[in-house]
Amino acid sequence: MTEPSRLFGVGISGPALLPAEREILETFAPWAVILFKRNIQSVEQLSGLTAELRELPGEPLLCVDEEGGPVDRFRDLLGPTVSFREAAERGVSRRAGELAGEACARLGFDVDLAPVVDRLLPGASERVLRDRCASPEPEAIVRSALDFLAGLHSRGVGGCVKHFPGLGRADLDTHKELPLIPPDPVEEERDLAPFSATMNEAGAVMISHAAGPDGIPASLSKEKASTLLRSKLGFGGAAFSDDLEMGALSAFGGMPERVAAASIAGCDLLFVCSRIAEYPACVAKVAETVPPGRIAEAAARLNAYRGRLGRLRAAVSRGGAGRSLEDLKADIAALREARA
């Protein structure tokens, strides 16, 4: 029987694993640990932290958001990287993915929660997500996303396309508020097209907190996270929730209620990115309210994704053997400075 904790991705508070955090993670072994800029001070510190996290029970995978541009967790270590929008416009998404993958691998990460495949639309994502989005056109997004994923995979690092079923028409930031996306069959089809064309290659898709006309966030909606994603689009990979602490979910109960609702809706991996003290209660709520069959289904998908990562790593030389971090920094700078 799968332990409910194995459906979670959990964040820690700072650059070192605190004793209380270690006790929680040893007691409730998560599937993944996610790190943010607050957890990263230097190469040496990060190497020690990731090594310590890998020794935890269950050998959690290590995740990071390394998109480039405005979401660049390694900026202080390796220098700023080009945004996904700039990489797409310059036709260098494959190279951007290779460098992101090498950075992740060299710094101890298994999964890069990228690329963003939301559409870039005036007055909405252009204002909220900005340079995280590649293009308004689904075809251009697909080309750039597949190139970026190929780059990540070439370095043995997994990816995850986001934010299903699309934040391109969202005019509010889900970190703070709940956006309501108006119904429009033509626009909905264009929103979904980049996911349909890339999520099987990625093997994972992140479910957003944007809501449709019913006012229910996609991450808590069985209609979106299961019926649309699985039954209509045929996706068989792993579905990751966006951070369940976000302000978009503030009207949908406390953290335990949110995570249980997200699991029942169809999210396989449940992200609790900052409030680790609430994580044990979240695990208990999942154990109490989520049907065992649903827990087993989610665990099987997550295990399949982990197996996929193993195959990627086996196919490449992880982290660029023979290359120094200075070589990587130079290549990141060269890509940044080669603007037309």
DRENDO-1510 file (C-alpha; in Angstrom, 1 decimal, always signed):
<recs>
REC; n; res; u; v; w
REC; 1; MET; +0.0; +0.0; +0.0 .
REC; 2; THR; +1.3; +3.4; -1.0 .
REC; 3; GLU; +2.0; +5.9; +1.8 .
REC; 4; PRO; +0.1; +9.1; +1.1 .
REC; 5; SER; +3.2; +11.1; +1.7 .
REC; 6; ARG; +4.6; +9.7; -1.5 .
REC; 7; LEU; +2.1; +11.9; -3.4 .
REC; 8; PHE; +3.7; +15.1; -2.2 .
REC; 9; GLY; +6.4; +17.6; -3.2 .
REC; 10; VAL; +7.5; +19.7; -0.3 .
REC; 11; GLY; +9.6; +22.9; +0.2 .
REC; 12; ILE; +11.9; +23.8; +3.0 .
REC; 13; SER; +12.4; +27.2; +4.6 .
REC; 14; GLY; +16.0; +28.2; +3.9 .
REC; 15; PRO; +19.5; +27.3; +2.8 .
REC; 16; ALA; +19.9; +24.5; +5.4 .
REC; 17; LEU; +17.6; +21.6; +6.4 .
REC; 18; LEU; +16.5; +22.5; +9.9 .
REC; 19; PRO; +16.2; +19.7; +12.5 .
REC; 20; ALA; +12.4; +20.0; +12.7 .
REC; 21; GLU; +12.2; +19.9; +9.0 .
REC; 22; ARG; +14.4; +16.8; +8.8 .
REC; 23; GLU; +12.2; +15.1; +11.4 .
REC; 24; ILE; +9.0; +15.8; +9.4 .
REC; 25; LEU; +10.6; +14.6; +6.1 .
REC; 26; GLU; +11.9; +11.5; +7.7 .
REC; 27; THR; +8.6; +10.7; +9.3 .
REC; 28; PHE; +6.5; +11.5; +6.2 .
REC; 29; ALA; +8.8; +10.7; +3.2 .
REC; 30; PRO; +7.7; +12.8; +0.2 .
REC; 31; TRP; +8.1; +11.9; -3.5 .
REC; 32; ALA; +9.9; +15.2; -4.1 .
REC; 33; VAL; +11.5; +18.2; -2.5 .
REC; 34; ILE; +11.3; +21.5; -4.3 .
REC; 35; LEU; +13.9; +24.2; -3.8 .
REC; 36; PHE; +13.6; +28.0; -4.5 .
REC; 37; LYS; +15.9; +31.0; -4.5 .
REC; 38; ARG; +15.6; +31.2; -0.7 .
REC; 39; ASN; +17.3; +27.8; -0.5 .
REC; 40; ILE; +20.3; +28.7; -2.7 .
REC; 41; GLN; +23.3; +30.7; -1.5 .
REC; 42; SER; +26.4; +29.2; -3.2 .
REC; 43; VAL; +27.4; +26.2; -5.2 .
REC; 44; GLU; +29.1; +24.6; -2.2 .
REC; 45; GLN; +26.1; +25.2; +0.1 .
REC; 46; LEU; +23.6; +23.9; -2.6 .
REC; 47; SER; +25.7; +20.8; -3.3 .
REC; 48; GLY; +25.7; +20.0; +0.4 .
REC; 49; LEU; +22.0; +20.6; +0.8 .
REC; 50; THR; +21.0; +18.5; -2.2 .
REC; 51; ALA; +23.3; +15.7; -1.1 .
REC; 52; GLU; +21.6; +15.8; +2.4 .
REC; 53; LEU; +18.1; +15.8; +0.9 .
REC; 54; ARG; +18.9; +12.7; -1.3 .
REC; 55; GLU; +19.8; +10.7; +1.8 .
REC; 56; LEU; +16.3; +11.2; +3.2 .
REC; 57; PRO; +13.9; +8.2; +3.4 .
REC; 58; GLY; +12.4; +7.4; +0.0 .
REC; 59; GLU; +15.2; +9.2; -1.9 .
REC; 60; PRO; +13.1; +12.2; -2.9 .
REC; 61; LEU; +13.5; +13.6; -6.3 .
REC; 62; LEU; +14.7; +17.2; -6.4 .
REC; 63; CYS; +12.7; +19.8; -8.3 .
REC; 64; VAL; +13.3; +23.4; -9.3 .
REC; 65; ASP; +11.7; +26.1; -11.5 .
REC; 66; GLU; +14.5; +27.0; -13.9 .
REC; 67; GLU; +12.7; +28.6; -16.8 .
REC; 68; GLY; +15.2; +31.4; -17.5 .
REC; 69; GLY; +14.5; +35.2; -17.5 .
REC; 70; PRO; +12.1; +36.2; -14.7 .
REC; 71; VAL; +12.1; +32.7; -13.1 .
REC; 72; ASP; +15.8; +31.9; -12.8 .
REC; 73; ARG; +16.7; +30.2; -9.5 .
REC; 74; PHE; +20.4; +29.9; -10.4 .
REC; 75; ARG; +21.0; +33.5; -11.4 .
REC; 76; ASP; +23.3; +34.3; -8.5 .
REC; 77; LEU; +25.4; +31.1; -9.1 .
REC; 78; LEU; +25.7; +31.0; -12.9 .
REC; 79; GLY; +24.6; +34.4; -14.2 .
REC; 80; PRO; +21.3; +35.4; -15.7 .
REC; 81; THR; +19.8; +33.2; -18.5 .
REC; 82; VAL; +17.6; +34.2; -21.4 .
REC; 83; SER; +13.9; +34.0; -20.9 .
REC; 84; PHE; +11.8; +31.4; -22.7 .
REC; 85; ARG; +10.2; +34.2; -24.8 .
REC; 86; GLU; +13.6; +35.4; -25.9 .
REC; 87; ALA; +14.8; +31.9; -26.6 .
REC; 88; ALA; +11.7; +31.2; -28.7 .
REC; 89; GLU; +12.0; +34.5; -30.7 .
REC; 90; ARG; +15.7; +33.9; -31.4 .
REC; 91; GLY; +15.2; +30.2; -32.3 .
REC; 92; VAL; +17.6; +29.0; -29.5 .
REC; 93; SER; +15.1; +27.1; -27.3 .
REC; 94; ARG; +17.0; +23.8; -27.7 .
REC; 95; ARG; +20.2; +25.5; -26.5 .
REC; 96; ALA; +18.4; +27.2; -23.6 .
REC; 97; GLY; +17.0; +23.8; -22.6 .
REC; 98; GLU; +20.5; +22.1; -22.8 .
REC; 99; LEU; +22.0; +24.8; -20.6 .
REC; 100; ALA; +19.1; +24.6; -18.1 .
REC; 101; GLY; +19.4; +20.9; -18.1 .
REC; 102; GLU; +23.1; +20.9; -17.5 .
REC; 103; ALA; +22.7; +23.5; -14.7 .
REC; 104; CYS; +20.1; +21.3; -13.0 .
REC; 105; ALA; +22.1; +18.2; -13.4 .
REC; 106; ARG; +25.4; +19.8; -12.2 .
REC; 107; LEU; +23.6; +21.4; -9.2 .
REC; 108; GLY; +21.8; +18.2; -8.1 .
REC; 109; PHE; +18.3; +18.5; -9.5 .
REC; 110; ASP; +16.3; +15.8; -11.3 .
REC; 111; VAL; +13.3; +17.8; -12.6 .
REC; 112; ASP; +13.0; +21.3; -14.1 .
REC; 113; LEU; +9.4; +22.4; -13.8 .
REC; 114; ALA; +9.5; +24.0; -17.3 .
REC; 115; PRO; +8.6; +25.0; -19.9 .
REC; 116; VAL; +5.6; +27.3; -19.8 .
REC; 117; VAL; +3.3; +26.6; -22.7 .
REC; 118; ASP; +0.6; +29.2; -21.9 .
REC; 119; ARG; -0.2; +31.6; -24.8 .
REC; 120; LEU; +1.2; +35.1; -24.7 .
REC; 121; LEU; -1.8; +37.4; -25.0 .
REC; 122; PRO; -2.2; +41.2; -24.6 .
REC; 123; GLY; -3.9; +42.4; -21.3 .
REC; 124; ALA; -3.6; +38.9; -19.8 .
REC; 125; SER; -0.5; +36.6; -19.8 .
REC; 126; GLU; +1.6; +39.4; -21.5 .
REC; 127; ARG; +1.0; +41.4; -18.3 .
REC; 128; VAL; +1.0; +38.6; -15.7 .
REC; 129; LEU; +3.4; +36.0; -17.0 .
REC; 130; ARG; +5.3; +38.3; -19.4 .
REC; 131; ASP; +8.5; +36.7; -20.8 .
REC; 132; ARG; +7.7; +33.3; -19.3 .
REC; 133; CYS; +5.5; +32.7; -22.4 .
REC; 134; ALA; +6.9; +32.0; -25.8 .
REC; 135; SER; +4.3; +33.3; -28.3 .
REC; 136; PRO; +0.6; +33.9; -28.9 .
REC; 137; GLU; +0.6; +31.2; -31.5 .
REC; 138; PRO; +0.2; +27.6; -30.5 .
REC; 139; GLU; +2.4; +26.3; -33.3 .
REC; 140; ALA; +5.3; +28.5; -32.2 .
REC; 141; ILE; +4.8; +27.5; -28.6 .
REC; 142; VAL; +4.9; +23.9; -29.5 .
REC; 143; ARG; +8.1; +24.2; -31.5 .
REC; 144; SER; +9.9; +26.1; -28.7 .
REC; 145; ALA; +8.6; +23.8; -26.0 .
REC; 146; LEU; +9.6; +20.6; -27.7 .
REC; 147; ASP; +13.1; +22.1; -28.4 .
REC; 148; PHE; +13.5; +23.1; -24.7 .
REC; 149; LEU; +12.3; +19.6; -23.6 .
REC; 150; ALA; +14.8; +18.0; -26.0 .
REC; 151; GLY; +17.5; +20.1; -24.4 .
REC; 152; LEU; +16.6; +19.1; -20.9 .
REC; 153; HIS; +16.3; +15.5; -21.8 .
REC; 154; SER; +19.7; +15.5; -23.5 .
REC; 155; ARG; +21.2; +16.3; -20.1 .
REC; 156; GLY; +19.2; +13.6; -18.2 .
REC; 157; VAL; +16.8; +16.1; -16.6 .
REC; 158; GLY; +13.0; +15.8; -16.7 .
REC; 159; GLY; +10.5; +18.5; -17.6 .
REC; 160; CYS; +6.9; +19.5; -16.9 .
REC; 161; VAL; +4.7; +21.6; -19.2 .
REC; 162; LYS; +2.6; +24.2; -17.4 .
REC; 163; HIS; +0.0; +25.6; -16.5 .
REC; 164; PHE; -2.9; +23.4; -17.7 .
REC; 165; PRO; -5.4; +24.1; -19.2 .
REC; 166; GLY; -3.7; +27.4; -19.9 .
REC; 167; LEU; -3.2; +30.7; -18.2 .
REC; 168; GLY; -2.8; +32.7; -21.4 .
REC; 169; ARG; -6.2; +34.4; -21.0 .
REC; 170; ALA; -5.9; +34.8; -17.2 .
REC; 171; ASP; -5.7; +38.5; -16.2 .
REC; 172; LEU; -4.9; +37.9; -12.5 .
REC; 173; ASP; -1.8; +36.3; -10.9 .
REC; 174; THR; -2.8; +33.0; -9.3 .
REC; 175; HIS; -0.1; +33.5; -6.6 .
REC; 176; LYS; -2.5; +36.2; -5.3 .
REC; 177; GLU; -5.9; +35.9; -6.8 .
REC; 178; LEU; -8.3; +33.5; -8.6 .
REC; 179; PRO; -8.6; +34.4; -12.3 .
REC; 180; LEU; -11.9; +33.4; -14.0 .
REC; 181; ILE; -11.3; +32.5; -17.7 .
REC; 182; PRO; -14.4; +33.2; -19.8 .
REC; 183; PRO; -15.9; +30.4; -21.9 .
REC; 184; ASP; -14.9; +30.6; -25.6 .
REC; 185; PRO; -14.6; +27.2; -27.5 .
REC; 186; VAL; -12.3; +28.6; -30.1 .
REC; 187; GLU; -9.9; +30.2; -27.6 .
REC; 188; GLU; -10.1; +27.1; -25.4 .
REC; 189; GLU; -9.0; +24.9; -28.2 .
REC; 190; ARG; -6.0; +27.3; -28.9 .
REC; 191; ASP; -5.2; +27.2; -25.2 .
REC; 192; LEU; -5.1; +23.4; -25.1 .
REC; 193; ALA; -3.2; +22.9; -28.4 .
REC; 194; PRO; +0.3; +23.4; -26.9 .
REC; 195; PHE; -0.4; +21.0; -24.1 .
REC; 196; SER; -1.8; +18.3; -26.4 .
REC; 197; ALA; +1.3; +18.5; -28.5 .
REC; 198; THR; +3.9; +18.6; -25.8 .
REC; 199; MET; +2.7; +16.9; -22.6 .
REC; 200; ASN; +3.4; +13.3; -23.7 .
REC; 201; GLU; +7.0; +14.2; -24.6 .
REC; 202; ALA; +7.4; +15.9; -21.2 .
REC; 203; GLY; +5.6; +13.0; -19.3 .
REC; 204; ALA; +4.3; +15.6; -16.8 .
REC; 205; VAL; +1.9; +18.5; -16.8 .
REC; 206; MET; +1.3; +21.1; -14.1 .
REC; 207; ILE; -2.4; +21.9; -13.3 .
REC; 208; SER; -3.1; +25.6; -12.7 .
REC; 209; HIS; -5.4; +27.3; -10.3 .
REC; 210; ALA; -7.3; +29.3; -13.0 .
REC; 211; ALA; -11.1; +28.8; -12.9 .
REC; 212; GLY; -13.7; +28.5; -15.6 .
REC; 213; PRO; -17.3; +29.7; -15.4 .
REC; 214; ASP; -18.1; +27.4; -12.5 .
REC; 215; GLY; -15.5; +29.3; -10.3 .
REC; 216; ILE; -13.6; +26.1; -9.4 .
REC; 217; PRO; -9.8; +26.2; -9.9 .
REC; 218; ALA; -8.6; +23.6; -12.4 .
REC; 219; SER; -6.4; +22.1; -9.7 .
REC; 220; LEU; -9.5; +21.3; -7.7 .
REC; 221; SER; -11.7; +20.4; -10.6 .
REC; 222; LYS; -12.3; +16.8; -11.6 .
REC; 223; GLU; -13.8; +18.1; -14.9 .
REC; 224; LYS; -10.4; +19.8; -15.7 .
REC; 225; ALA; -7.8; +17.6; -14.0 .
REC; 226; SER; -9.4; +14.3; -14.9 .
REC; 227; THR; -12.1; +14.5; -17.5 .
REC; 228; LEU; -10.5; +17.0; -19.8 .
REC; 229; LEU; -6.9; +16.0; -19.2 .
REC; 230; ARG; -7.4; +12.2; -19.2 .
REC; 231; SER; -10.6; +11.3; -20.9 .
REC; 232; LYS; -10.7; +14.0; -23.6 .
REC; 233; LEU; -7.0; +14.6; -24.3 .
REC; 234; GLY; -5.8; +11.1; -23.4 .
REC; 235; PHE; -2.9; +12.0; -21.2 .
REC; 236; GLY; -1.5; +9.1; -19.3 .
REC; 237; GLY; +1.5; +10.8; -17.6 .
REC; 238; ALA; +1.9; +12.5; -14.2 .
REC; 239; ALA; -0.2; +15.5; -13.3 .
REC; 240; PHE; +1.5; +17.9; -10.8 .
REC; 241; SER; -0.5; +20.5; -8.9 .
REC; 242; ASP; +0.8; +24.1; -8.9 .
REC; 243; ASP; +1.7; +25.3; -5.4 .
REC; 244; LEU; -1.4; +24.6; -3.3 .
REC; 245; GLU; -0.5; +27.5; -1.0 .
REC; 246; MET; -1.3; +30.1; -3.6 .
REC; 247; GLY; -3.8; +32.9; -3.0 .
REC; 248; ALA; -6.0; +31.7; -5.8 .
REC; 249; LEU; -7.1; +28.9; -3.4 .
REC; 250; SER; -7.7; +31.1; -0.3 .
REC; 251; ALA; -11.5; +30.5; -0.5 .
REC; 252; PHE; -11.2; +26.8; -0.7 .
REC; 253; GLY; -10.3; +25.7; +2.8 .
REC; 254; GLY; -7.1; +25.2; +4.7 .
REC; 255; MET; -4.1; +23.4; +3.3 .
REC; 256; PRO; -5.3; +19.9; +4.3 .
REC; 257; GLU; -8.7; +20.4; +2.6 .
REC; 258; ARG; -7.0; +21.8; -0.5 .
REC; 259; VAL; -4.6; +19.0; -1.0 .
REC; 260; ALA; -7.2; +16.4; -0.5 .
REC; 261; ALA; -9.5; +18.1; -3.0 .
REC; 262; ALA; -6.6; +18.4; -5.5 .
REC; 263; SER; -5.8; +14.7; -5.2 .
REC; 264; ILE; -9.5; +13.7; -5.6 .
REC; 265; ALA; -9.7; +16.0; -8.7 .
REC; 266; GLY; -6.8; +14.3; -10.4 .
REC; 267; CYS; -3.5; +15.9; -9.3 .
REC; 268; ASP; -1.0; +13.1; -8.8 .
REC; 269; LEU; +1.7; +15.2; -7.1 .
REC; 270; LEU; +0.6; +17.7; -4.5 .
REC; 271; PHE; +3.0; +20.7; -4.0 .
REC; 272; VAL; +3.2; +22.2; -0.5 .
REC; 273; CYS; +6.0; +24.7; -1.2 .
REC; 274; SER; +6.6; +26.7; +2.0 .
REC; 275; ARG; +4.3; +25.6; +4.8 .
REC; 276; ILE; +6.1; +22.4; +5.8 .
REC; 277; ALA; +4.8; +22.5; +9.3 .
REC; 278; GLU; +1.3; +21.9; +7.8 .
REC; 279; TYR; +2.5; +19.0; +5.6 .
REC; 280; PRO; +1.9; +16.2; +8.2 .
REC; 281; ALA; -1.8; +17.4; +8.5 .
REC; 282; CYS; -2.0; +17.4; +4.7 .
REC; 283; VAL; -0.8; +13.8; +4.6 .
REC; 284; ALA; -3.3; +12.8; +7.2 .
REC; 285; LYS; -6.1; +14.4; +5.3 .
REC; 286; VAL; -5.2; +12.6; +2.1 .
REC; 287; ALA; -5.1; +9.3; +4.0 .
REC; 288; GLU; -8.5; +10.0; +5.6 .
REC; 289; THR; -10.4; +11.3; +2.6 .
REC; 290; VAL; -8.8; +10.2; -0.7 .
REC; 291; PRO; -10.0; +6.7; -1.9 .
REC; 292; PRO; -7.2; +4.1; -1.8 .
REC; 293; GLY; -7.7; +3.4; -5.5 .
REC; 294; ARG; -7.0; +7.1; -6.3 .
REC; 295; ILE; -3.9; +7.1; -4.2 .
REC; 296; ALA; -2.6; +4.0; -5.9 .
REC; 297; GLU; -3.4; +5.5; -9.4 .
REC; 298; ALA; -1.4; +8.6; -8.5 .
REC; 299; ALA; +1.5; +6.7; -7.1 .
REC; 300; ALA; +1.7; +4.5; -10.3 .
REC; 301; ARG; +1.9; +7.6; -12.5 .
REC; 302; LEU; +4.5; +9.2; -10.3 .
REC; 303; ASN; +6.6; +6.0; -10.3 .
REC; 304; ALA; +6.3; +5.8; -14.1 .
REC; 305; TYR; +7.7; +9.3; -14.3 .
REC; 306; ARG; +10.5; +8.4; -12.0 .
REC; 307; GLY; +11.3; +5.5; -14.2 .
REC; 308; ARG; +11.3; +7.8; -17.2 .
REC; 309; LEU; +13.9; +10.0; -15.5 .
REC; 310; GLY; +16.0; +6.9; -14.8 .
REC; 311; ARG; +16.0; +6.1; -18.5 .
REC; 312; LEU; +16.9; +9.7; -19.4 .
REC; 313; ARG; +19.9; +9.6; -17.1 .
REC; 314; ALA; +21.0; +6.2; -18.4 .
REC; 315; ALA; +21.1; +7.5; -21.9 .
REC; 316; VAL; +23.3; +10.5; -21.3 .
REC; 317; SER; +26.4; +11.5; -19.3 .
REC; 318; ARG; +24.8; +13.3; -16.4 .
REC; 319; GLY; +25.9; +16.9; -15.9 .
REC; 320; GLY; +28.4; +17.3; -18.8 .
REC; 321; ALA; +31.4; +15.1; -17.9 .
REC; 322; GLY; +34.7; +17.0; -18.2 .
REC; 323; ARG; +33.1; +20.4; -18.1 .
REC; 324; SER; +33.6; +22.8; -15.3 .
REC; 325; LEU; +31.0; +25.2; -13.9 .
REC; 326; GLU; +33.0; +28.0; -15.4 .
REC; 327; ASP; +32.5; +26.4; -18.8 .
REC; 328; LEU; +28.7; +26.3; -18.1 .
REC; 329; LYS; +28.7; +29.9; -16.9 .
REC; 330; ALA; +30.6; +31.0; -20.1 .
REC; 331; ASP; +28.1; +29.2; -22.3 .
REC; 332; ILE; +25.1; +30.8; -20.5 .
REC; 333; ALA; +26.7; +34.2; -20.9 .
REC; 334; ALA; +27.5; +33.5; -24.6 .
REC; 335; LEU; +23.9; +32.6; -25.3 .
REC; 336; ARG; +22.7; +35.7; -23.4 .
REC; 337; GLU; +25.1; +38.0; -25.2 .
REC; 338; ALA; +24.5; +36.7; -28.7 .
REC; 339; ARG; +21.3; +38.7; -29.1 .
REC; 340; ALA; +20.8; +40.0; -32.7 .
</recs>
